[in-house]
Amino acid sequence: MLPCWELNLKGSRFRERMATMDTRRIEFVIDSDIENVSLLGMSINKICSSASFSEIDCFNIELCVVEAVTNSIKHAHHGEAGNEVKVVLTLTPKDITLDVYDTGVPMDPKMLDEARLIWPEEEDSADPDGIAEGGRGLGIMKEIMDGAIYRSEKGGNRLTLKKALPTTKIDSDP
């Protein structure tokens, strides 16, 4: 049986602690099995809600992490279990940074640069088979997050996603 942790930091008490705390960092390491992604997403959502993000922001950040980890599993590791995918969440009084690491096949960095969110009305909606099932993840991440950078070096890949906490501004470079 896996251990279970519950974050129970709520409301102004947490915000007061946030104002006086230094950087907090949590690492999640999962096997590259798609079945593990939802538990990771729920954990990220709970941490975000404890960090004063709105319910919508929590869902959106969870969505971005789920998309990023799913991409690592499906594309970098070709859907094969038995490989590690690591997510490092760093929370500061100003922002949240999520680094997604894998050691699979690197992505072409131009994919992130060129990614954009295509709305269904921009596709041929008269032909339901013509609407792509995938291919929107990177565009979603760029639209939702304040910053997204991809690097591949020394046998490892890292996608960094950054989002400012409510009422704070951050530099555009994560």
N, C-alpha and C positions, 0 to 999 in steps of 0.2 A: 504494500500500500504506500502511495506517495504521500509525503508530508503536505500539509495544507496550511497556508498562511492567510490571514485576513488583515487588511489595513483598516484601522479604525480611527483615522484622524479626520475630523470633520470641522467645518465652520471656521469661525474666527480664531479659535484656539490654534488651529493649524496655521492660519495666515500669520498669526503673531509669532509662532515658532519659525515660519519661513523667513520672516524679516530678520531674525537673529541667527539663523543657521548658515553654515557653509554649504558647499556643494555636497549633494547626496548622489550616490552611484549604486546602481543595482545591475547585476549581470544575470541574464537568462540564457541558458544553453539548452537547446533541444536537439533531438535527433531529426534528421531531414525526412521526417514522415509527416505528411500533410495533416494527419490526425492530431498532431501536437499544436497546430497553429491556433486553433480556437482558444485553448487554455491560455496561451501566451497573450492573445488579444484581450481576453477578459482581464488578465492581470494588469496590462498596460492601461486599460480603461479605468480600473479601480484606482490606480496610482494617479492618473490624470484628474479624476474626480476629487481626490484628496488634495490636489494641488491647486484648487480653485478654478479649474477650467469648467466651462459650461457643459451641460449634458451633450449638446451638439458637438462641441469641440472634443470632448472625450471620445465620442463615437468616431469622429473624423480622424483623430490621431490613431485610434485603434485600427480603423480601416487602412490607414497608410502603412502601419507596421505589419498588418496581416498581408497586405499586397506585397510589401518588400520581402517578407519571409517566404511567402508563397512563390514569388519569383526566384528566390534563391534555391528553393527546393525543386521547382519545375525546370528551371533553365540552367542554373549553375550546376546542380547535381542530377539533372535529367530525371527527376522524380524518384531517385533511388534512396532508400533509407540507409542508415549506417554512417551518415556524415553529420558533423556538427554544424549547426547554425546558431550563432550567438547574437544576442541583442543586448547592448549596453545602454541603459537609461541613465542619463545624468540630469539631475534636477537642481537648478540654482534658484535664487530668489527672483531671477529675471526670466528664465526660459527652461524648456525641456529639450534635451538633445537625445536622439535615438540613433545609435550606430548599429547597423546590421552587418555582421561579418559572415563570410563563408569562404571556403577554399576550393570552390568548384570552378567551372569554366567562366572566365571573365566576360562581362557584358561589354559591348562596344560603347565607350563613353559618350559617343555622339547620340546614342539612343535617348539618354536623359536630356541632353541639350536640346534635342529636336522634339521631345515628347510634348504633346499638347492634349488637352481634353477635348475630344470630339463628342459633341452632343448628338443624340439620335437624329434630330432633325437635319443635321449636316450629312447624314448617311442616306442611302436609298431606303427610306422607311416603307415604301410601297412593297418592297421585297424583304419579308422578315428573315429570309435566309441570307440576305446581303448585309445584315447588321452584325458586326463582329462581336463574338462572345468575349474576346480578350483584347489585349492591346491598349487598355486605358489606364492601367495601374500607375505607370510613371507619370502620366498626365494628371491623374488624380492627386498623386503625391505633390507634384509641383504646384497645383492649384490650392491645396489645403494648407501645406506647410509654408513657413516663412523662408525656408532654405532647404535645398537638396543638392548634395554633392556626392559624386561617385568616384572612387579611386580603386585601382587594382595594382598591387605591388607586392613583391616578395612572396608570391604564391597565395596571396589572400586578396579578397575583395571586400570593400567597405562602402556601404551607402549610409550617408549621414543626413538625418532629417532633423530640422530644428523648428520649434514653435515658441513664440513669446508667450509668457504668462499674461493673462488679462491685465490691461492697463500698463503694460511695459512695452518698450520698443527695443529691438535688437538690430545688430548689424546684419546685412543680407548675406554675409559669408559665414556659414556654419563652421 
